[in-house]
């Protein structure tokens, strides 16, 4: 039996010590920790970040075998509404086929392979633009021009091939493997952990997609640890607990990991920073916490007052009474990873979901997406979901003002990721070295990746 061991030398106060002092307590699921055990200490081979052969195997072993986030349910609210989900060479039409039914069809005409749809939208049927072969929203072939000239065509069997579809927390998932495990078991502990966060009661208020100058795994890794924060994001040190971030990897859980980083307290490295300077930092750098001045005598009092300010602002924006919302859900970074490429956040302070994918067939660039999920009104109504803002390789995240202060952080990381991708190409060291605790989520991810690649 694995024994939970808190890493020696981890700076204090710990996340759990901070949460224990909060005025509004955190959900029970956050009041535990599970540091990784038995992940080993070897380096991770660098060829997985640029080798075309590795990339090609990932297509077969990972992208065609795993459950992946395709869209939000509010992206396809009406029958006939659809989006395209594309990953390397695969293209799927994810469509609301009926009021309570979502399907995912391979985006290829069964006549001569023409893409049936070039963009998302709303249709009553899928008609090939080349010769006019037509399928209904259930995927059944309904019309073949010159039907007399295809005597061997079995119309009943000429249905559009489908991927598996599942829905969780307002997200639509697809899996191209007909023999895959159900989404319900693939999600493992995630539904239990997210019961308190209610992502199904949110809508997509912003969605920005950017071509990144690195492999998709490098992009994701930069956003699932806080070890890089002091060097990459020094502006947050006055109000962000970086070195004492909590990292959780649960025994027997393959697809899910977590980190909790507290806000409203200074970094453990910022000794001597008083409570009011912490407030000044967070009010200066995070516009969300602006407003009338706040005074505090202690760090815990500063955190409590900042949480109260956040509850009031989130409540006004959503039209909800959030007076009982925990301090942690009001302030902190509560971030999960669902293998292979989805990073959903809990709480209300930072309502973010990330998605990472290869950029076509190029293993050295990728697509990173940031979605902001805001709470619906109490009656369930909400604005139209945001259209996607597309940013190119040379466009900064700051070109998408809808991201607010998150854009500056993403731009800082993007500059470093460009250097990492180039540095790995120049490296004579065959692997990358990972910290035992602070980079344990990355190590856990690669353990799961290796298992899929070896399957």
Buried (B, 14 or more C-beta within 10 A) or exposed (E): EEEEEEEEEBEEBBBBEBBEBBEBBBBEBBEEBBBBEEBEEEEBBBBBBBBEEBBEBBBEBBBBBBBBBBBBBBBBEEBBBBBBBEBBEBBBBBBBBEEEEBBBBBBBBBBEEBBBBEEBEEBEEBBBEEBEBBBBBBBBBEBBEEEEEBEEBEEEEBBBEBBBBBBBBBBBBBBBEEEBEEBEEBBBBBEEBBEBBBBBBBBBBBBBBBBBBBBBBBBBBBBBBBBBBBEBBEBBBBBBBBBBBBBBBBEEBBBBBBBBBBBBBBBBEBEEBBBBBBBBBBBEBBEBBEEEEBEBEEBBBBBBBBBBBBBBBBBEBBEBEBEEBBBBBBBBBBBBBBBBBBBBBBBBBBBBBBBBBBBBEBBBBBBBBBBBBBBBEEEEEBEEBBEBBBBEEEBBBEBBEBBEEBBBBBBBBBEBBBEBBEEBEEEEEEEBEBBEBBBBBBBBBBBBBEEBBEE
